[in-house]
């Protein structure tokens, strides 16, 4: 059943057309990935669907009762704590809870039976409503979602006003998920999440009952969740069935088919034009008529437009002039402490040509470790030793190495004065800084532009050992693919921090997990690491299970012994009862031989007791046999 229907929608800002005549239908339960270059109109589409913007033409029909929209740069201002702020999602339930508690107090203090009946009726109505809203599970839902998104219980009382921008975004994501809307619009939900939180979110969304639309540059994330792809390109929207990997295959086949159809038509047009020219040159009545006929055929032909292949991408190639030795880096017992211990006992070696992904939860010190290696942090303990001819190049995610007051061209030229102006401008053009863009002040650049400029600086460093902190942040999908290819071709050594699992999977030859107590190393890419981690978890579960089984078996043994002891005692007691009953019956039989009891009438009572005892004895025999 359709929950969203969009028909011929167009949206412009000034003279710029963002979306043009787009149409699609979304059914209940659909999970859709929305992709496209930065500025293509993805967020514009979400603003239209979320009711934050109006269409210029066309219609949008939405049958959902509740829409949840997580915007990319949401700012939340609140004086509440994290937990209290999230609780506002369930205001109705908590209000009901207060009313129910108030009623309980009234009921306990009321003696008037007529008033009690009224109070019980109201109490019944409120508790039924509370149950319908699933009120009893609210607290556990809140804790589960906050924990899943990386908020520890110890942080629940932290004031929202003291949180970083990334933490506030995570808090807004928690509130959006707990709202449980019919339609979820998520714009870059994995930003500011570590890998553990992303994996948790994947599972949550995979089993979410509602409809989901996700804007994301996280290809691994899209592959795990979505079943359709909406691509916005050149103001138009195309729909592809399947996840992101399926989209890539279908897109490639589609482009090949379009290009083939275009080329075949161009050949046919060329052939027809050639015939027209030949026939016209003959100047006979018959040839003129043939030329006119072919011209009409040409005019009636529906011309296939040449497929637009967007070649607007950066030109990346990492190179170096000097080879390093085989031993690139040795780290021994590295420890870092600020107001608390960040990590300790970190020891590892890096060999030439290795491409190592440094992973771990947020706050564990991954960026700090890179900063120690490049000399930006010096209050550490432990030993760091670089190998022969090692030249390091550092890409940091905050772009602090860029001078905000300089222009783009000066940022590159000042550090590379041996280059001519033409060479600098050619380099900048290959990173999409063309014409007047080179004179932009760095403070005015977008995140994506700063990322491109930082990558160019890294290339010009001619480093044979690259240290990169979240290199795919701010890059669109095409730029990520270009970076991946460049790093795969790079013959130097690479140590990088990333939350982009698709990127890690493609690049890493080794995965290093940073923990408070040291590092865990896995040879292979991200998929291998996950496989190994799951295997270890299964082994731990088996050991845990085995321990539980042993515990249960011991408990059963103790129970069996106790039962046996109880049975023996029961048997002993039963045998005593049988013996006493048999003795009593012998006594009664002897009495029944005495003629006197018949005269006094005592025989009636004796006979009655004897028969009852006989019946009871038979039951005891049966029980004894069992």
Buried (B, 14 or more C-beta within 10 A) or exposed (E): EEBBBBBEBBBBEEEEBBBBBBEBEBEBEBBBBBBBBBBBBBBBBBBBBBEEBEBBEBEBEBEBEEBBBBBBEBEBEBEEBBBBBBBEBBEEBBEBBEBBEEBEEBBEEBEEEEEBEEBEEBBEEBBEBBEEBEBEEBEEBBBBBBBBBBBEEEBBEBEBEEBEEEBBBBBBBBBBBBBBBBBBBBBBBBBBBBBBBBBBBBEBBEEBEBBBBBBBBBBBBBBBBBBBBBBBBEBEBBBBEBBBEBBBEBBEEBEEEBBEEBEEBEEEBEEBEEBBEEBBEEEEEEBEEBBEEBBEEBEEEEEBEEBEEEEEBBBBEBEBEEEBEEBBBBBEEBBBEEEEEBBBBBEBBBBBBBBBBBBBBBEBBBBBBBBBBEEBBEEBEBEEEBBEEBBBBBBBBEBEBBBEEBBBBBBBBEEBEEBEEEEBBEBBBBBBBEEEBBEBBBEEBEEBBBBBBBBBBBBBBBBBBBBBBBBBBBBBBBBBBBBBEBBEEBEBBBBBBBBBBBBBBBBBBBBBBBBBEBBBEBEBBBBBBBEBBEEEEEEEEEEEEEEEEEEEEEEEEEEEEEEEEEEEEEEEEBEEBBEEBEEBBEEBEEBBEEEEBEEEEBBEEBEEBBEEBEEEBEEBEEEEEE
